């Protein structure tokens, strides 16, 4: 009690002393957290805020989000590449090395490896592209540490040595010791070759102590037509963290003609290990196929109770995240392992399953299971394991792999069961009639349990020409019939958990065993929907919903969910599902959340069309808090490439309103939503200008394929970020305009939201998508710049960055050119996006201070070309996904843009055509900085009198401030010195007439830069610039002279950006006369005016 | 003891309650202010006609208002006290808005002194602050606004009063409030913003005479004779005896005069050949005549005096004491060349002798 009072008093005193500045509270907590070296206090407050059962009365802001503001946190990020492919075996594309003696420890928090094929003339190549630890690195091309983008520019330079393009490295361990693995990209457009791993906040990172590193290399000869990028995010600390005994291991890939039941890989915890493995991540399946294969087998992940045979991989080859930890106690086998699944639930007890690829370049057969940090992990106690198994005959040309991440704890520290389950279905191949229930998950009346669904997924693949049909999940109130999966076959994450009470049904492999289910609401009431693939290789039928920190889908007794098709299916569509859930003895309280996937909405051929709106009506008395938005626009036939975007609205009417009773609640105890959801030809009033896009995509003009991904998807969640706050009278709408749409679009938009009685406090976050901006062929052309202007008084905490380059027309070489985001120190010109058009997540937030420009701003980079924050290769064919890449910057270590810093998306090279459309996605917070820069503006003229002396017709004369006789050679007459931090820079003009004597003048040169010509009358000026970034304006910038002013008309002689750096302009004057130039004493009074534009 | 503790607890409760309520009330008021969506003006600039200390200057102030301005709201521009804003007159101000956030294509608004009236804005001034208040006029959000102060305010009437810059060099912040938006413009006033450039073009005059001796040879009553510089016998047909060249950069040109007597006998000075006089006349055989005519080429602005200008007539009205103007130039010129022809006729009674005339040409530049 006393402590609480003291704390309250402290808070009050802090408030008083700070003049009631809410940031004082933030500051107080930051101070406290600084005192706590490991930040545990802040973390606990934050973690408490994640728990919906904890009322956060202490701190409403995400405290960790600004951690990187502290320059003492040495956080960096760098996108290395593009690195051209090589035909040399073991060629190293990128090496990251912590040199001996650095005095620092590196923690790799994120590693993303991408391979794109950028030459149609290059034969496909599927060589292993792997990441392994190294103990030495030299040669290659080293990127200077000064060119690593620091997340906080005030941090010191990194100690890391990052090399690319063939460095010489010394690998640690055997060739099996892969941290990550993937095949090189084969055909152009193939998008399977991507590994993107972000280690959780609570997980061990890849620790690189002095003398350690990692390298990304190819294990055999590659092809020159490959382009590799490796994105690193890392932190450097003085003290090495304590090992947490975590591991990340990519099994060798297996390419073999399998028999039914063949086990590709096994991960087994031996009975005598004395350890428990806590599995945090399993990625598995066919990475792709390197030739025509079969779709007939299922590749599944199952628990096992024994593993023998095959090839045992030495534990010394298993990569530890921290080399200070002990070797793994697990057993790793590959290639024909003998395993026992009988005690682990039998054939239906799949933890995961995929339909493998059936031909080259397909990405359909790969699945990634990532256990959310707040969910139970897969617990493998001694005598337990998992294996990757081919259920039926597999194919030599399927490249099969498993990647696994886990922690090992002593058996006595085995986590207690948390009652969670994970299950993946078999597949259904059937031309099922419309509205056939394929799978149902039902909590039977009387179960005594409440089911908490944490993850739900749909996988519909095609093994031949299929049909484009919607498959959706909806609530049900009854389920019977079908084939019931035995409770014992539903895999428990922890074998100490009791069997599930959930009734899981399916209609059988040919869907001949009908499930009878009673669906809630109308056909609009879907939690999640996919459009099934109409052709092989399409991944549009795959979707996963991870509810994460948000309210889960609660199934109380008598409630369930089921997957059904909206129209006649096709036997060539393979339908699978997967689910992850918890079972609780008592029903969680309602948290007032909703989840709906609106659509499919057929495309419209109108020039302007509103597909769907989400509107919180005036007088609702509620605030809608959108936590997730997902746009999926599929094209099911040849269509058109047009922009489609999501913006705020202030009114919505007409269209088809979805009844509030059909808006799915996550918890049936929640009241009906107040939100008005409309679809299909809605009338909407959009807020702001057309620039004010929250999200935007370019639709696809053709159907997807293995080499043409679904490029018109955009999904965003707001975990650890401010959600979209919609107060009464506010909403968002999805529409296309500016060009006719196409009836072959299938438009879906998913919203996940909460409704609260009062609006939350603002967090000053913004979400903006620029474009579409037509591709420029010009090297260095900037599509979008994003700049924190001097004087903003803010630090920008950049949380998400995205590039979206969509080709929609014929290519002209050069193509596949790199387009990158880099840090900038200035931006001028281009088209300014009004600050009022920058969408606020919460309309209560202040207008953004960001200086955003599009369409060719002039930018000044802060570092060299290799300092890429993010990069892509422009697509060489329509629908290729290589131009689309988003980066959620590591939570808590966001990219900080201080005043005078920014980012720009630009052409690294000349492009060949204009048929690509660019967008840049930005999500950021604007936090007050404690040292807002006051306006700075200084201007001086070095002298007020300069002299030509006697002008001669035979020789040019130059003015001097020191010699009354002038000069026969060009000299500086005087200087102008300018410095400002004005956001929009400055302009210097001169105003005045030419040399004049009474009514007689010496002819001024005019507005064209002209060389000195003795014997003719000329009066002119030229300037040169030094220091700062000021530039001399035309026509005064060249080696000749000009004079285009008069006493009534100023002429601009120089401009500059507000770089707060002094630019000195050296001014030179020229006079020439003719023999008949009237004798006299001439003079000119030139007024120099500098105007800052703040 | 328990009672005392309870009393203390109660007082503590009251104190905490008071502090809490006060904090919440005050905090709420702060929050309320924040919810007014005050925004920072952007693209702020003030272009002055002079940055020189203690000098009259026009001001062209521009800015973009993110929020805009509603009916009844005001724009205020506050100059630091170092500026002398001078006598107020509504004509000194222009208000204009653009149709976008781009500061161009401005449309002027009607202004009047004092309070606003409907769409006409009211302008007042209090010390260093100028208020421009809306009646019913509004400025939409995200528009560029331009305010001109001084003689550059020409809409309606031209301003007469400019603002005098501070007397001390330095930076001065002009504060602008537009409804809920605000911003500042930092100006830098300097000792002198003007560069005075001087140049001298020296006087030049060039005058040349192509030759100093010309010859008529023997004169005859039956044949007119023309002087020649190359033929000592003179010519029977008109020829150029010599030229005068002149060039000058004199702004007002030049004058060339002839001074000297007509042909005079060396044997008896009383015997002369009659000068043709001021009025040009044709060559007439058998009568005494001494005359000159001139033509001009090159240069600019040359004018031959009428006595000498005609193509077939000659004149001569100079004497040794009285110069006669041959030609003038109106201004600076490149080389102008005068070609002179001399004619001499005698009668049957003209006294024999050797006749000579010494003519002096003088060029005078008029600077």
Interface residues (C-beta under 8 A of the other chain):
Chain A: X5 X8 X9 X12 X15 X16 X20 X22 X689 X832 X834 X835 X836 X837 X844 X846 X847 X849 X934 X935 X936 X937 X938 X939 X940 X941 X943 X944 X945 X946 X947 X948 X949 X950 X951 X957 X959 X966 X973 X974 X980 X983 X984 X991 X992 X995 X997 X1000 X1002 X1067 X1069 X1071 X1073 X1075 X1076 X1077 X1078 X1079 X1080 X1081 X1082 X1083 X1084 X1085 X1086 X1087 X1088 X1089 X1090 X1091 X1092 X1093 X1094
Chain B: X12 X16 X19 X20 X23 X26 X27 X30 X34 X35 X37 X38 X39 X40 X42 X43 X44 X45 X46 X47 X48 X49 X50 X51 X64 X66 X67 X101 X102 X141 X142 X171 X173 X183 X184 X185 X186 X187 X188 X190 X191 X192 X193 X194 X195 X196 X197 X198 X199 X200 X201 X202 X203 X204 X247 X248 X249 X250 X251 X300 X331 X332 X333 X334 X367
